[in-house]
Amino acid sequence: MAPVLPCAQIKLSYPLAAADFDPLNKDFLLVGGGGGSSSTGVPNKISLIDSARRETLRELVDIELAKDEDSVTTLAIAETGEGATGEKLQSHLTVYAGINSSAASQAAGKNEHLRSFRIQLPQRRSKDDLGAVDKPQGGISRTEATKALSRAAVFRAATGSKNETYQRVLRVNRNNSNSPLAAIASGLAPENEVIVFRASSTPTSKDEISRINLGKREAADLDLHSSPASSSSDSKLAYCTDDEVFIQSLQVKGSKKPDAPVSLYRTPESTMTLPSNKRPKFRAIRFLDAKTLLLLQNLPDRGGAVLLVLKISEDNRQSQIRLRKRLNKTTKVAVGLEVARLSATDQSDTQHVIAVSGQNSSIEILVLDFLDSSYRSFKPYTHLENVHSGPLTRIAFSNFLPPPTPDTKSNPPSQHLRLASVGVDQYVRVHYMPLRPYVSRSSKAPRYVLIPPSSNMSQTTIGMIYALVIVAIAAFLMQAFTEIRGATPPVLGATNWLPPRMQDWIARPYLGAETLKQVPAQMAHQAENAADIAKQQISNIPDIDDITHAVEHTSSMLKRQLSDLVAENTNLETPKAIILRDEGVGEISTETIQHDVDLVKEETVKRWDELSQAQQRTWKLKLKEAGHWAEHQGESVFKGLLFSVLRDVIHG
């Protein structure tokens, strides 16, 4: 049974399009959106939400943006700032946002789409997992709470009368604390781009690391991966178009330009002559580790969605699909993907929590374990339906920070993973997933998981038990059926399970023992009957003398038939014409008709003496073979006959 998750919510005054958790404090959630530059009066805003309490959410900071500019399309926290020296508390957040300039500025060829803000944080009152923060007395003014830091036009200026370019994707990677990276991708541009830069508070062209021109294609999604600061040069960018996945190694330090991106994977359908709506399309991409990618793909014709685990080769030039998971059948089209890693390093065993949002405002949550240097199969956790009353635009996981190792294994501190979702219905919702400590055999310190992982041995054992249960059930049902039909002796007494009327319909008594006793006597009796019938049939078979006599008798009868026919016709007062015809299949037919000058019109008849010698020899042979004539009868019998000969020409 799927767990029931606690959920807190708040309704804001504007439709929401973006969300991101503070990486160092899971209580702080940043959301943004708005009504754009229309005259509807719906504001464009960025809000800071307190998610500490599971009962309700609170809006701490409300930043109202310009009304003549576009709404917030993307949002990410770039960096966090601490308080005075020696303090552990955060003082502010540096935030990136994707906001298009006004229509007038864009018409002039200037679109400062990348904005950065500094947001002042209130103080935390409690340090436990579900503590709360206090608003300072009298509240925080907009001036005190926020400060606009920069606005930059990073994408190349579009030329033309119609410019719809916008910042489609924004990602910030904070794994490498010394050199955090950010990446953005454009949409609806004449020439789309992917740009990677150092995540400073006021990014400029000097911070640019990589710029990739995609042409007419768009990056559906992208992600960044950075190793620890000791190997900061090992950073990677991965992005996907509708049908292809690319990776690029990045040089964070120095001014050397990175190598061109490498195509890792391409869908087989992309090489076929299929229309666009008949091909699967990648929707999202996330790094699981430096050599593994997680892909979200939508099937054609709203046929559902799948998750793919793509393993990258050591040289970053090839890949292979290792795992595939079909998502819930109610998800016809997936729109979002997020991954939370429940450990700090790539090398250790860990569990990934995966959330996939659907076009129907549902969220499916799964887990994927990394154990013994390999990824296991996906395991479902829960499926949340109708999370929002309208389109769900964004989901975001809180960053899980493992607590200090507890003194004892028996009493580790409680932990929760939070999943936020926002939509055009103006609601912010946060689901709280309880994590439990798990101690593996290879590690003494507990780690936190959403679902306890299972080893290969336990999975194999469970599979074998399941198979044995299925076989046992099948054998039981087969035995019951054969007992009811009387094919096997009663062992289960299955016939007695049926109602009396059904017993009369389908049940049969078992007669196996009595039937086996009667088999020898029945076989002997049947053998005697078969022998008598065979003797009788053999006695009825004629011998060679009988066959010869029958043939001679038949021949003499046929011979007499022709001579008798001639004799009888001669004795008539008015003799008739007897015509012989060759039927062409070894048979001779005779016909008597009134003697007339014009006998027939469609054939020629001749008397015996009118036939040529060759024709006479032919007729003798045919009459002899047909049994109508013999040599000792002579040719006198032919004197009163007419022989049919086909015309060479048929006259009209």
C-alpha positions, 0 to 999 in steps of 0.5 A: 500500500502506498504511504500517505505523505504529509502535505502543506500548502499555501496559495499565492497571488500569481501563477507559478512557474519555477521553484528551488530549495535553499541547498543549505537550509531545507526550510527555505523554498524559493518560487516565482512566476506571474502573469507576464507583461499583459494587462490582466493585473496579475503581478510578476513575483518571486517569493521565499517560503518557509516549509519548516512546519508540516501543517502549513507554509508561510510566505516570508519574502515577497518580491514584486517585479516589473509589470511591463516585463515577462514573468519568471520562467526559470529560477535557481539559487546560485550561492549562499552567504553566511553571517559575520565571521564565526557564525554558522547562520546564513544571511542571504541567498544569491538567486538567478532568474530567467525574465525577459525584458519588455517588448519595447526592449526586445524590439530594440534588440536587447533582451536582458533575460538573465537576472540575479538578486540578493535575498536577505534571510530571516533568522532561524528559531529552531535547529531541528528538522522541522523547526521554523523561522521568525520574521523580524518584528515589523516584517521585512521591507522589500528594500531590506529583503532584496537587492537586484544585482545584475541583468545580462543579455547572454544569448546572442541577439535575435534579428527579425521582426518577431523575437520569441527567444526566452530562457527555457532552462536554468541549472546551477551545480553546487557540488564543487563549492569553490567553483559553482557552475550554472548553465542556461538554454534558450528556446524559440530562438532562430539559433538556440544555444546552451551556455555554461558559466561560473556562478558569480553574483554578477555574471559577465562574459568573462565567466563564460566557459562554454557556448554551444550553438544548436541551430534550429534544435532546442535543448529539452533539458540539461544538467551539470556534474562537478567532482570535489574541489580537489579535482575541479577540472572534472566537470561535465555538461549533459544535455538532450534534444528531442532525440539525442543525448550529448556530453561535454567535458568542461575546463573550470579553471583557466581560459582554455575552451572545452572540446566540442560536445560528444553525442552519447546516444541517439534514438533508433527512431531518429534514423527512420523516415517517421513524422515527428509525432511518431517518434519518442522524445526526451523530456529531461536529463539528470546526472546520477553520478559522473558516469551515469545519466537518468533520462525521461522519455515520452513515447509517441501518441501519448503512449506513456513515459519511460525512465532510462539509465544510461551508462557512459564509457570511460572515454565519454564517447559511448554509452549503453542503456542499463535500465529501463522503467515504464512509468505509471499507465495514467501518465500519458505525457511526463513534464518534469524530472527531479532526483535527490541523492541521499549520500554525499559522494559518488563512490559510496552506496546510496539511494536516489529518490526520483520524482516524475511529474505528469501532464495530468498533475500527478507525481510518481516517486521511485527509488533507485539503489546504488549498491556494490558499484552497480545500480539495481532495479527501480522500486516504486514508492508512491503515486500522487494524483491530482496534486494541482487543479491545473497544469503542474509546472515545476517540482523540486527536491530539498537538498539532503544533508546527512546529519552528523554520525549519531553516537549510537545506531539505536537512536539516530535523529529523524530526517525528512526529504521534501518535495515541492510542486508549483502550478498555474493554480497559484498553489505551492505544495510540499510533501514530506517523506520520512527517511529511515536509518539503514545500516549495511553489513559493509558500513558501521555508520547508518545512512538514510534511505526512503525504502530499505534496499535489498541485496541481489541474494534477497532479490533472487530468493524472493523471485524463487519463492514467488515462482515456487508459489505460482507453480504450486498454485498451478499444480493445485488447480490442475489436480482439482480440475482433473479430479472433477473430470474423473481423470485422476483418483480423488486426493483433494476431494475437489468434487465435493467442493462443487454444489450438487447441481454443478456436480451433475453438470461437470463432475465425472466419476473416476473409473480408472481402476475398474477400466484397467482390470477390464482391458485384457479381456476387452483386448482379447475379445476385440482380437477374436472379432477382428480375426473372424472378420478377416477370414470372412473377407479373405473367403470372399476374394475371387480366385484367378479362374473366377476373374478370367471367366468374368472377363471372358463372359463380359467380352462375349456379351459385348461382342454379341451386343454389336452382332445382335444389334446388326442382326435385329436391325436387318430383320426389321421391315424398315431398317434403321441406321446404326451409327458408331462413334468414337468418344475419344476415351477408349469407349465406342457409342452406338446410336440407331436413327431413322434412315434418312438422306440427311443424317446429321449436319455436324458430322460425316458418316461413312459406310464400311466400304467407304472408309480408307484402309487406314480408317478401317484398321483404326476402327477394327482396333478400337472396336476390338479394344472396346470388346465390340468385335473379334477377329473370328467375326470377320468384316461382314458385321460392319456392312450394316453400320455407319461410322462417324467421321468429324468434318474438316469444315462445318458448313453453316 
